[in-house]
Each structure stands twice: as C-alpha cells, then as structure tokens.
Amino acid sequence: MTMEAAEIERLIKEGLPDADVTIQDLRGDGDHYSAQVVSSAFAGKSRVQQHQLVYQALQGRMGNELHALQLQTSAPEIN
C-alpha cells in the first residue's frame, strides 16, 4: 500500500496548519518521498522535535503506508 504526495501534504497541513509543504516522489513509486516543511511550530525546537511533529501529523502512517520520508524542516525566517 502506498500514499499519494497530496495525501502526505494534506496530513502535514492538518497537523501543522501554517506549514508550507513541498513533497517530491524520489523514485516515482509512491513509496519514497522527500518533504520540505516550513512551520512556525518548529521555532525553538531541535531538529528531532521538528521531525517528531511531522510524524505526529502523519498519524501513524510512517512505516506503514509511507515507507520512506526524507525530511527537511525549518521555522520561517523572520526579516
């Protein structure tokens, strides 16, 4: 069972409503994705804590429907 990129994006945005999410299918197989996620929820959090927030937003699908997700997370830059 695989996940569509749009479903990954939808789940992340539900869990992190202000997130700017970019998803890329790395192999074209619907099983290996990369995600760039920018959210103010990440401010002041370690990289591990940021990734945990994304995994929580995926509601247990990581390792099940979603086999591999390469994450890049950051808080928005303040000018």
For each residue, the residues with C-beta under 8 A, 3 or more apart:
1: 64 65
2: 29 30 31 65 67
3: 7 8 30 33 61 65 66
4: 7 8 30
5: 8 9 23 24 25 33
6: 9 10 23
7: 3 4 10 11
8: 3 4 5 11 12 21 23 33 35 58 66 69
9: 5 6 12 13 21 23
10: 6 7 13 14
11: 7 8 14 15 57 58 59 61
12: 8 9 15 16 19 21 35 37 54 57 58
13: 9 10 16 17 19 21
14: 10 11 17 57
15: 11 12 53 54 56 57 58 59
16: 12 13 19 37 39 41 53 54 57
17: 13 14
18: 39 40 41
19: 12 13 16 37 38 39 41
20: 37 38 39 76
21: 8 9 12 13 35 36 37
22: 35 36 37
23: 5 6 8 9 33 34 35
24: 5 33 34 35
25: 5 28 29 30 32 33
26: 32 33 34 68 70
27: 31 32
28: 25
29: 2 25 32
30: 2 3 4 25
31: 2 27 66 67 68
32: 25 26 27 29 67 68 70
33: 3 5 8 23 24 25 26 66 68 69 70
34: 23 24 26 69 70 71 72
35: 8 12 21 22 23 24 54 69 70 71 72
36: 21 22 72 73
37: 12 16 19 20 21 22 42 50 54 71 72 73 74
38: 19 20 42 73 74 75 76
39: 16 18 19 20 42 53 73 75 76
40: 18 43 75 76
41: 16 18 19 45 53 75
42: 37 38 39 45 49 50 53 73 74 75
43: 40 75
44: 75
45: 41 42 49 50 53 75
46: 49 50
47: 50 51 73
48: 51 52
49: 42 45 46 52 53
50: 37 42 45 46 47 53 54 71 73 74
51: 47 48 54 55 71 73
52: 48 49 55 56
53: 15 16 39 41 42 45 49 50 56 57 73
54: 12 15 16 35 37 50 51 57 58 69 71 73
55: 51 52 58 62
56: 15 52 53 59
57: 11 12 14 15 16 53 54
58: 8 11 12 15 54 55 61 62 66 69
59: 11 15 56
60: 64
61: 3 11 58 64 65 66
62: 55 58 66 69
63: 66 67
64: 1 60 61
65: 1 2 3 61
66: 3 8 31 33 58 61 62 63 69
67: 2 31 32 63
68: 26 31 32 33
69: 8 33 34 35 54 58 62 66
70: 26 32 33 34 35
71: 34 35 37 50 51 54
72: 34 35 36 37
73: 36 37 38 39 42 47 50 51 53 54
74: 37 38 42 50
75: 38 39 40 41 42 43 44 45
76: 20 38 39 40
77:
78:
79:
